[in-house]
């Protein structure tokens, strides 16, 4: 696996999760649900790798 793609994936997942926490604490429950769902989906997506012959 490519370490840079894993790093970007981890950073994006962390940002979605942290934004979900902050929006939940501020009372915006719809946005926090959206961000938690996005973090969950993004953490489970497999990054496509180029085909090599």
JOCOR-V52812 format. One record per backbone hydrogen bond with DSSP energy under -1.0 kcal/mol. CO is the residue of the C=O (numbers start at 0). NH is the residue of the N-H. E is the energy in kcal/mol with one decimal. If there is no record, write none. Layout:
co:CO nh:NH e:E
co:CO nh:NH e:E
//
This chain:
co:1 nh:5 e:-1.7
co:2 nh:6 e:-2.3
co:3 nh:7 e:-2.4
co:4 nh:8 e:-2.1
co:5 nh:9 e:-2.4
co:6 nh:10 e:-2.5
co:7 nh:11 e:-2.5
co:8 nh:12 e:-2.3
co:9 nh:13 e:-2.4
co:10 nh:14 e:-2.4
co:11 nh:15 e:-2.4
co:12 nh:16 e:-2.3
co:13 nh:17 e:-2.8
co:14 nh:18 e:-2.5
co:15 nh:19 e:-2.0
co:16 nh:20 e:-2.1
co:17 nh:21 e:-2.4
co:18 nh:22 e:-2.3
co:19 nh:23 e:-1.9
co:20 nh:24 e:-2.3
co:21 nh:25 e:-1.4
co:22 nh:27 e:-2.3
co:23 nh:26 e:-1.0
co:26 nh:28 e:-1.3
co:27 nh:31 e:-2.1
co:28 nh:32 e:-1.9
co:29 nh:33 e:-1.9
co:30 nh:34 e:-2.6
co:31 nh:35 e:-2.5
co:32 nh:36 e:-2.2
co:33 nh:37 e:-2.3
co:34 nh:38 e:-2.3
co:35 nh:39 e:-2.2
co:36 nh:40 e:-2.6
co:37 nh:41 e:-2.6
co:38 nh:42 e:-1.9
//
